[in-house]
């Protein structure tokens, strides 16, 4: 059972004790099951992940005793968990409207209603509910977190920054990274409007909040490339990949292109040093493949074959390594008779490679081929990392951060 649901059940002990005391006297309705017994039965169903039975039990408790606040809250959450958001909204709206609630209880019910609206995609209502609660002594921080989710969904990065700063002032430790990414999103918008100076202001704020953030370094590299400072762009790209080697799948092709098109003295040797460090120190296949391509491009065939042998010695053998082996064999005179078979083998490997995910979230395990800085599944920032595969495409990318 998830930690969320365990935390959800913390009030059960208090509620059960209250209910037991309330209903300890004999009931006038003969044969009617005591609410506390049915309540605890619902809890048992919940612990066994029998959500339907738990719902039925809690519904019966609510029908018997309309003053059971905790039961209403849990019932609404269960409906929301099942996707029945309309029913959850009605329960929480009716609960929040009760005149007998304490301020703390009303704030809790109102907050749950805001979460219902958020899940339903009614963002204006969710925003209004959370704004109503931001000054609440008991629910102020959760309400700010709800507002932040609304602004992230709307991609309203200005208000997201403002809300994040308020949360940071409340001592939310992880908020600095989030705000840094909001600043990077604002920098991207400025670059789309061809305003690099404003973009750099946002990047500087991001680095002030989260020093060494690879995304911010890559944005600086993009601005440097736009300004014609290729050497600075390369240096920033190398710094980003040294700080976060798992982003090699994203960054290596861009570094290849910059080095090879830069015209800088010693560019090829510098690229070789960079790729060797990634391939040997961090064991990154995409860097090994790029290094082998560099050897072939500079007619150092023996070194290229040695590098290919190292790739094929990995277990399991990466698909990208098999693909490079087939490409090598295609040029050998002895296999010309079987050129069509090798072409079909190469095509099959390419299709397999291009169907494989390139990135995986380190938090929830989501996988995808496109790199994004916020996981589409768990909504965490900066958790997608490259799965160790070769992109199998020419290094023609620029330093644009998705």
Buried (B, 14 or more C-beta within 10 A) or exposed (E): EEEEBEEBBEBBEEBBEBBBEBBEEEEEEEEEBBBBBBBBBBBEBBEEEBBEBBBBBBBBBBEBBEEBBBBBBBBBBBBBBEEBBEBBBBBBBBBBEBEEBEEEBBBBBBBBBBBBBBBBEBBEBBBEBBBBBBEBEBBBBBBBBBBBBBBBBEEBBEBBBBBBBBBBEEEBEEBBBBBBBBBBBBBBBBBEEEEBEBBBBBBBBBBBBBEEBBBBBBBBBBBBBBEEBBEBBBBBBBBBBBEBBBBBBBBBBBBBBBBBEBEEEEBBEBBBEBBBBBBEEBEBBBBBBBBBBBBBEEEBEEBBBEBBEBBBEEEEEBBBBBBBBBBBBBEEEEEEEEEEEBEEBBEEBBEEBBEEEBBBBEBBEBBBEEBBBBBEBEEBBBBBBBBBBBBBEEBEBEBEBE
